[in-house]
Structures are given as structure tokens and as C-alpha cells.
Amino acid sequence: MSTKVLILGIGNVLWADEGFGVRCVEVMAETQALPDTVRLLDGGTQGLYLLPFLEEAEALIVFDAIDYGLPPGTMKIVRDGEVPAFMGAKKMSLHQTGFQDVIATAQLMGYCPARMVLIGCQPVELDDYGGGLRPEVAARIPEALAIARGILAEWDVPVAEGRTESDLLADPVIRRAAYEAGRPSEAEACRSGDDRFFPRAAPHPAGAPQPETAPSPLVGEGWGGGTA
């Protein structure tokens, strides 16, 4: 009987290299023909909502950006019992805490996949809201997919060139090409705030006294005080 495999990309595509895992799954769907026993899933930042998918899987491959403390763009593979530890060793994002909880919960409930592999890439940049993958990280996607194909071969899962249809991937409007091409320039949308959203005073006749106004709480803060 064929092994039921879940191939999962996790991360937040809105924060530059954090989207590495999701982008890997997208490219795999576009370039690899996988059997019906393999499910491709954009897990994003869903956390415990991923539990039902783990429950159905016998083996798991996860793509993610992981801070291993290595040079940017470095790939590292972690297997089986080491996966939860690496997911939580140096958390860069809430999604990693969430996925560590997913694995722990699945183990407690007795349906965690027996075989797990984490294919991780050391990020270059995370603090760029709306940014895309940096070239050093994007260049590692083919390597990550080659690693995944090798693991599937170990598990006797056939892989061929082609496409795999999945309704569990992101909407096409936020797939990598559309997302990165559609980002406004810095001149159009300032990275530290956008004056299109700042309140403006109505013009007054020349010589008329200008009303006193309180400063906007958004000035200099950006969205939520971070970069945009």
C-alpha cells in the first residue's frame, strides 16, 4: 500500500524570506507530477488548523525558513524526532511556535506521522513587510525540491516532471510572480508609512488663520509601528 505523504510549506509570504516554504510548495505543484497519495498544502501560518492534515498523513515533508545560525541561504535537513526541536529552537515567527504545537498535539493524540523531514533554509531578510524572497533564498528552491524528490524516492513514492493540481494552495493573485511583480515601488508606497493615509487639512484662504490640529498618531509609525 502506498504511503500517504503530506508535503507542507509554512511561513508568511508577506515578510520576505519567511515565504520560502510556501513558495517551495507552489513550485513543486507547477513542476512535479505526484501520485494521489501525496498531498501538497500551503500551510501558511495556520497553526493548529493543520492538525487534521497531519492526522491523515503517514509521512511528512515540511519546507520552511529556519534560523539555524548559518550563513544566509544555507540549507539544512532535519529528520524525525529532531524536527520539533528545530522548529522551536530559535523562533523567528509565531507560525513556528504554532507548528511546534501542532506536532506536539499530534503526538499526544497518537496520530503524528511516523516519518518527518524538515527542509529548511537560512533566511537573508525577514523585516520587509510586503517584500519577496531575496535572491540567495529564491535560488535554493530547486535544491529544496531536489531534496524532497530524493526523500520521496526513499519512501518509494514516484515523482515525474509535470504538474500536480491542488486546491490547498494560495490563490493565484498571491503566488510569487504576481505578488512580487505587483509590489508598489518605494516612491509609490513608502516602506515606513504612506502619506496617502495621513489626514490632510483642507486648504484655507490666504491670510486666514490656520486651525490647530493634533498630530496624526500614524505619522512616523507605519502600519502597526513597523515597516511597510
SVG drawing of the C-alpha trace seen along z (x, -y; Angstrom):
<svg xmlns="http://www.w3.org/2000/svg" viewBox="-11 -88 39 90">
<polyline fill="none" stroke="black" stroke-width="0.4" points="0.0,0.0 1.3,-3.5 2.5,-5.8 0.2,-8.8 2.5,-11.8 1.8,-15.4 4.2,-18.0 3.7,-21.2 5.0,-24.7 4.7,-27.0 5.5,-30.7 4.2,-34.1 4.7,-35.3 4.1,-38.9 7.5,-39.0 10.2,-38.5 12.1,-35.2 9.5,-33.9 7.6,-32.8 10.3,-30.3 8.3,-27.2 5.1,-28.3 7.0,-29.2 8.6,-25.8 5.2,-24.0 3.9,-26.3 6.9,-25.4 6.5,-21.8 2.9,-21.9 3.9,-23.6 6.8,-21.3 6.2,-17.9 3.6,-15.2 2.8,-13.5 0.6,-10.5 -2.8,-10.8 -1.3,-9.6 0.7,-12.8 -1.0,-16.0 0.5,-19.5 -0.5,-22.1 0.2,-25.8 0.1,-25.8 0.9,-29.5 0.5,-30.4 -2.5,-28.2 -1.1,-26.5 -3.4,-24.1 -5.8,-24.2 -3.2,-21.9 -3.9,-19.0 -6.5,-17.3 -4.0,-17.1 -1.3,-15.5 -3.9,-13.1 -4.3,-11.7 -0.6,-11.5 1.8,-8.7 4.9,-10.8 5.5,-14.5 7.9,-16.8 8.0,-20.4 9.6,-23.4 10.3,-26.4 12.7,-29.3 14.6,-28.4 17.2,-30.4 19.9,-27.8 22.6,-30.4 24.2,-29.6 25.2,-31.8 22.2,-33.2 20.9,-30.8 22.3,-27.7 20.1,-24.6 19.8,-22.1 17.8,-18.9 16.4,-17.6 14.6,-14.3 12.0,-12.7 12.4,-13.3 14.7,-16.4 12.1,-18.2 10.0,-19.7 13.2,-20.8 14.4,-22.7 11.0,-24.3 11.2,-25.9 14.9,-26.3 15.2,-29.9 11.7,-31.1 11.6,-33.8 7.8,-33.9 4.6,-32.9 4.0,-30.3 6.9,-28.2 5.6,-28.2 2.3,-27.2 3.7,-24.3 5.7,-23.1 2.4,-22.9 0.8,-21.1 3.4,-18.3 3.2,-18.1 -0.6,-17.8 -0.5,-15.2 2.0,-13.2 -0.2,-13.4 -3.2,-12.3 -1.3,-9.4 -1.5,-10.4 1.7,-12.2 3.3,-11.0 5.9,-8.3 8.4,-9.9 9.1,-13.6 11.6,-15.7 12.2,-19.4 13.9,-21.1 15.0,-24.5 16.7,-27.5 18.6,-30.1 16.8,-33.4 18.6,-36.6 15.8,-39.1 12.6,-39.0 12.0,-42.6 10.5,-43.7 6.7,-43.8 5.4,-43.2 8.8,-42.1 9.6,-39.0 12.2,-36.3 15.8,-37.5 17.8,-36.1 20.0,-33.9 16.9,-32.2 14.9,-32.0 17.9,-30.3 17.6,-27.5 14.1,-26.4 15.3,-24.0 17.7,-22.5 15.0,-22.1 12.7,-20.4 15.6,-18.0 16.0,-17.1 12.2,-16.4 12.3,-14.2 15.2,-12.2 13.2,-11.7 10.1,-10.6 12.3,-8.1 13.5,-6.7 9.8,-6.2 9.1,-4.5 6.9,-7.4 7.1,-8.0 7.8,-11.5 7.9,-12.7 8.0,-16.0 4.7,-17.6 2.1,-19.3 0.0,-18.5 -3.4,-20.0 -4.2,-21.1 -7.0,-23.2 -4.9,-23.6 -2.5,-26.2 -2.7,-30.0 -4.9,-32.0 -3.0,-32.8 -3.1,-36.5 -0.6,-36.0 1.6,-33.4 5.2,-34.5 5.3,-36.0 2.1,-38.0 2.9,-39.1 6.4,-40.3 5.6,-42.0 2.6,-43.8 4.5,-45.4 4.5,-49.2 7.8,-51.0 9.2,-52.7 8.3,-56.0 4.6,-54.9 4.3,-53.3 6.9,-54.4 8.3,-51.5 7.9,-53.4 4.5,-54.8 2.3,-56.0 1.2,-59.7 -1.8,-58.7 -3.3,-57.6 -2.3,-60.6 -5.1,-63.2 -4.7,-66.4 -6.1,-69.8 -8.4,-71.5 -6.9,-74.5 -7.6,-77.9 -7.8,-81.3 -4.6,-83.3 -4.1,-85.3 -6.8,-83.3 -5.6,-81.8 -4.7,-78.1 -6.6,-75.9 -4.6,-74.0 -4.6,-70.2 -3.3,-67.4 -0.5,-65.3 -1.6,-62.1 -0.8,-59.0 0.3,-57.3 3.0,-59.8 6.3,-58.1 4.8,-54.9 3.9,-53.0 1.3,-50.2 1.5,-48.9 4.7,-50.7 6.7,-48.5 8.0,-48.9 5.6,-48.6"/>
</svg>
